[in-house]
Amino acid sequence: MAKIIINGKIIVVKNGITILEAAKEAGIEIPHFCYHPCLSISGNCRICAVEIKGRQEPVISCKEIVSDGMNISTDSELIQKHRQSVLEFILINHPLDCPVCDKAGECKLQNYYFDYSLKQSRFKEQKVNKPKMLKVGQHIIMDAERCIECSRCIRFCKEITKTNELSFEERSDRTRISIFPGNELNNQYSLCTVDLCPVGALTSIDFRFKKRVWFLKTDSSICNGCATGCNIYVDHHDNIIYRWRPRENNAVNKTWMCDYGSLFYKNLNPDKRILSPLLKSDNTFFKTNWDDAFSKINIILKSVDPKNIGLVLSAQATKEENEAFYKFFHEQIKSNNIFITGKKNDPNFKDDILRDSDMNPNTNSVIKLSDKKIDTSSDISVWFVLGELLQEEITAVKKSGSTIILITPFYDINNNYADIVLPQTTHLEQDGTFINKNGIEQSFNQIITPPHNSLSGVKIAEMIRGRFPT
């Protein structure tokens, strides 16, 4: 351990960490552009410089290792002037287009200018013009004129994805980020470069010009695209989700997230949903209310032997929803006809970074309740299904003309295999828990209001239990 002084405050830190990291542990912010905790040290932006007593010149804090007895100042007059000079130098050729830049409101350069500079530019010559609005990949637009050459995106593609699409070209004030000839920025984590970019040089085509960030409310949640369970920020406004971004959790996803996960939010907006209970009559669905739907279910339950009622739990549903239906079956129906379903594994999806072949967020939770796949030889005549079935499972449960009561946020009515469809909330519309591929239990809270008549699986189970004939 090393005892150091930062801005007059004595702190004890681990040996081997940098001044910037030590300051962060002490709750002291040191501005930085090129530094990132999950990437190699570049040390090229220079704005993180600090003053150390006994040293003649400022040192860059992202690279300097602490040593016992260091006396560090992060806000001395010398350092304040240094930061102003660095910002003035960066802004020489940077376009003054904050009003139209997608990064405005969450741009580090913009924030640092207001925090540490506010000096009028002395540069009177013509700015160097660089390429603008270049589509460099399926998901990415590049405005090279905004780039501050921090090299974060280059190091990410070199060190994390190891795809090496990006590099610098030219020299001096002509230096700009570029794609290697013949390449595109299309690796499976390309949108991480947008998250990494401290300015507006790399922007997401999906989010570009869609919503000003100061209108967005940000909440924490979990990605449900696969079994990894990446921690995310959900940015939303007026009950509409606009984007997902990776949230730091070194035990799960560090600070990364794949493109598939980043765009998975589109599946959860109301235009993809069923919004009212549906009953089938003459092979056609019609909308109904919850009371009529539950009354219909009650009639069905009274007409069959409990041993002929089956339950299908889902690795797509939350831990609490699965447990609520499991409890209903064990305590009231007293049936062991409990099976599980979920999306098929996709070996081609898996990689060595984050993506897992299990496309379900909660397999490790549901298999604690049951490990049985749907039994095609059973005499079950009524099925409660939490989450949609695979095609082969549909064939199995419908072979005897059984009744299917489906609880799901999404249903293709053209598939037409269910008899009653109950609209379920997504995980963003309820409190709940997923257990990821490594057995880590991750809880999340409701973020947006459920659309129209959707209810959580927990609430639906409670309502059915309350009407079950005893």
MOGIDA-V119517 format. One line per field, one symbol per residue. ss: DSSP state (2 for helix, 1 for strand, 0 for the rest). Layout:
ss=???
This chain:
ss=01111100111110000122222220000000000000000000000011110000001100001000001110002222222222222220000002220000000222222222000000000000000001100001110222000002222222200000011110022201111000000000000222220000011100000000222011111100000000111111100111111100100001000022220222220222000001111001111002222222222222000222111111000022222222222222200001111000000000000000000000222200000000000000011111000022222222000011111100000000000111110022200111100000111100000000001022222222222000
